[in-house]
Amino acid sequence: MQVRIKLHKQKTLRQIMKEKGTKAFKYTPSFGRSTSNEPLTNYLDAQYFGEIAIGTPEQKFTVIFDTGSSNLWIPSATCPSNNYACLLHNKYDSTASSTYVADGDNFAIQYGTGSMVGFESVDTVKIAGIPSTNQVFAEATEEPGITFVAAKFDGILGMGYPTISVNGIKPVFNQMYEQGAVDKNQFAFYLNRDPTGEEGGEICLGGVNEARYTGEFNYHSVTRKGYWQLKMDSVAVADADATAACVGGCQIIVDSGTSLITGPTVDTDAINHAIGAIRFVQGEYLVICRNIPNMPDITFVLDGIEYVLTPDDYVLKITQDGVTQCLSAFMGMDIPEPTGPLWILGDAFMGKYYTSFDFDTDQVGFAKLA
């Protein structure tokens, strides 16, 4: 069986409001530990959400399908009344579900402003009607700071490898496959980058949707099973011979949980300078919107295959109060060793291609959009 889930998109491409000090990394060397770091800013940037159901009868939630993490967490009905992030979102009520099984193990994810704290529960989780029975997930009772208050989503459903799952919990998709709910141990993303388009995008579970792409996939092998991590040969700005990054090769992560393309600050600063972007706040770069047609293409090379982003691909347009600002999708993020340095290819890259994630072959594939 193959199932397709419609994704919904925010009206604005990025949340402008950010809380200072929340740039914690989820890309840490602590694979499989009981606590891992997650980036609040990346989740606020993410713009594509889909619906899941938990329990019997079903309780509906909006989640980010995040290839950069591996756990499912949802706000809990037991969270305190002074937690505004909980109050403003849908909450899971275990007492209302006949398929709920108590677990109770503690669950925590460290953020820059504190911990997301909760406990584990077991219930049936459905995506587009397809069940993962006896699924362990986290009920969040504390969400740090004000950052989740403005979030358009209730929770996060991780689609990375089980090795980076907090507490060693089996991820939802992997459990679905093992229970025979989907045919293939593979899923694929289509992200609609057209800000005027009604359709936000689609995730296909159990294979790929052939109507979404044309030609053949170019597949690249995962170099480390945790995130969807690949080797990249280089990044280069057209008409700027001196501006090349990832010289000699580097590691990248394909991450649906961020709208950005991040890399070592020295490299992203050079790219932003080459495209004529202007340094703004918190490491962001502004672009003069009228200059977009004259800006250069940027080429990413993986296994000798070139993936070209045009300015329309790598410039994010944000309209607020009738005023449109243009931001470069390139942002510095210095991830320390041994995990880093790493590049992160988020929605600005994934939106250009139909992207397949295959657990059986341990490969990520990119194909041209239909």
MOHU-V941949 format. One record per backbone hydrogen bond with DSSP energy under -0.5 kcal/mol. CO is the residue of the C=O (numbers start at 0). NH is the residue of the N-H. If there is no record, write none. Layout:
{{CO	NH} {CO	NH}}
//
This chain:
{{0	182} {2	204} {4	202} {6	199} {6	200} {7	48} {13	15} {17	19} {18	21} {21	23} {21	39} {21	40} {25	27} {28	30} {29	32} {32	166} {33	107} {35	109} {37	39} {38	42} {39	43} {40	44} {41	45} {46	9} {46	48} {48	7} {49	62} {51	60} {52	125} {53	58} {55	97} {58	53} {60	51} {61	153} {61	154} {62	49} {62	64} {63	65} {63	156} {64	66} {65	68} {65	158} {68	158} {68	159} {70	72} {70	157} {71	137} {72	155} {73	139} {74	91} {75	78} {79	82} {81	83} {82	86} {83	87} {85	88} {91	76} {91	93} {92	95} {93	96} {96	99} {100	121} {104	119} {106	117} {108	115} {109	37} {110	113} {113	110} {114	116} {115	108} {116	140} {116	141} {117	106} {118	138} {119	102} {119	103} {120	136} {121	100} {122	134} {123	54} {124	131} {125	52} {126	129} {128	130} {129	126} {131	124} {131	134} {134	122} {136	120} {137	73} {137	139} {138	118} {139	75} {140	79} {141	116} {143	147} {145	148} {145	149} {147	150} {154	63} {155	72} {155	157} {156	65} {160	163} {161	164} {164	167} {165	168} {170	174} {171	175} {172	176} {173	177} {174	178} {175	180} {175	181} {176	179} {183	185} {184	358} {184	359} {185	205} {185	206} {186	356} {187	203} {188	354} {189	191} {189	201} {190	192} {192	194} {193	196} {199	191} {200	6} {201	189} {202	4} {202	204} {203	187} {204	2} {207	209} {208	211} {209	212} {211	369} {213	367} {216	218} {217	365} {219	363} {223	225} {223	228} {225	160} {226	225} {226	228} {227	253} {228	222} {228	223} {229	251} {231	249} {232	248} {233	300} {234	244} {235	298} {236	239} {239	242} {241	243} {242	236} {244	234} {245	248} {249	231} {250	342} {251	229} {252	254} {252	344} {254	257} {257	346} {258	347} {259	345} {260	330} {261	343} {262	332} {263	266} {263	267} {264	268} {265	269} {266	270} {267	271} {268	272} {269	273} {270	274} {271	276} {272	275} {277	285} {280	283} {282	331} {283	279} {284	327} {285	277} {286	288} {286	325} {287	290} {288	291} {290	293} {291	294} {296	237} {297	308} {298	235} {299	301} {299	306} {300	232} {300	233} {301	304} {304	301} {305	307} {306	299} {306	308} {308	297} {309	312} {309	313} {310	314} {313	315} {313	328} {314	316} {315	317} {315	326} {316	12} {317	319} {317	324} {319	322} {322	319} {322	324} {324	317} {325	286} {326	315} {328	260} {328	330} {330	262} {332	334} {333	335} {335	339} {340	250} {342	252} {343	261} {343	345} {344	254} {345	348} {345	349} {346	350} {348	351} {348	352} {349	352} {351	368} {352	354} {353	355} {353	366} {354	188} {355	364} {356	186} {356	358} {357	361} {357	362} {361	221} {362	357} {363	219} {364	355} {365	217} {366	353} {367	213}}
//
